[in-house]
Amino acid sequence: MSEQPLQSSDSSEDPKWLIEFESLANEQLGHGSSCEQIHPIIERWYNNLLEDEPPATRDSVWQAMACLATELLLDAPEEITDVLIDADDDVVALWIEHILLVGRALEIGLQKGDLDDL
């Protein structure tokens, strides 16, 4: 499997006027820890997510996430599986499913503009 950096959606779809603001944000975040600036926004969003219901999801999507969680667990590096060897496989798979669900909710939140403060 080739390692590729995570990328946002095709930047050619972004409006041209946004480039100036994105460049300014990247320049400002380069001075100091961007996590210090972004973390409070993500923390607030995550806490709100935990208080609400998970995003509406078709049964087939839930099943796909469960299968993906199993595949991720089976494909985990040996260093991780050695640590998890004593853990209940079902609990670990549910934890991975939760991570996938949060990732899906994050994508939905970004698309809806819930994190436009970033």
Backbone hydrogen bonds, N-H to C=O, Kabsch-Sander energy under -0.5 kcal/mol:
donor,donor_aa,acceptor,acceptor_aa,energy
4,Q,2,S,-0.6
13,E,10,D,-1.8
14,D,11,S,-1.2
18,L,15,P,-1.5
19,I,16,K,-1.3
21,F,17,W,-0.7
22,E,18,L,-2.7
23,S,19,I,-2.8
24,L,20,E,-2.1
25,A,21,F,-2.5
26,N,22,E,-2.6
27,E,23,S,-2.4
28,Q,24,L,-2.5
29,L,25,A,-2.7
30,G,26,N,-1.1
31,H,28,Q,-1.4
32,G,30,G,-0.9
34,S,32,G,-0.6
37,Q,33,S,-0.9
38,I,34,S,-2.7
39,H,35,C,-3.1
41,I,38,I,-0.8
42,I,38,I,-2.1
43,E,39,H,-3.3
44,R,40,P,-2.1
45,W,41,I,-2.2
46,Y,42,I,-3.1
47,N,43,E,-2.6
48,N,44,R,-2.0
49,L,45,W,-2.2
50,L,46,Y,-2.3
51,E,47,N,-1.2
52,D,48,N,-1.2
52,D,49,L,-0.5
61,V,58,R,-0.7
62,W,58,R,-1.9
63,Q,59,D,-2.5
64,A,60,S,-2.1
65,M,61,V,-2.5
66,A,62,W,-2.3
67,C,63,Q,-2.4
68,L,64,A,-2.6
69,A,65,M,-2.5
70,T,66,A,-1.9
71,E,67,C,-2.4
72,L,68,L,-2.8
73,L,69,A,-2.2
74,L,70,T,-2.6
75,D,71,E,-1.9
76,A,73,L,-0.9
80,I,77,P,-1.1
81,T,77,P,-2.3
82,D,78,E,-2.7
83,V,79,E,-0.9
84,L,80,I,-2.1
85,I,81,T,-0.8
87,A,84,L,-1.6
92,V,88,D,-2.2
93,A,89,D,-2.7
94,L,90,D,-2.3
95,W,91,V,-2.1
96,I,92,V,-2.3
97,E,93,A,-2.5
98,H,94,L,-2.3
99,I,95,W,-2.1
100,L,96,I,-2.4
101,L,97,E,-2.6
102,V,98,H,-2.6
103,G,99,I,-2.4
104,R,100,L,-2.4
105,A,101,L,-2.7
106,L,102,V,-2.6
107,E,103,G,-2.3
108,I,104,R,-2.4
109,G,105,A,-2.9
110,L,106,L,-2.7
111,Q,107,E,-2.3
112,K,108,I,-2.4
113,G,109,G,-0.9
114,D,109,G,-2.5
115,L,109,G,-0.7
116,D,113,G,-1.4
118,L,115,L,-2.1
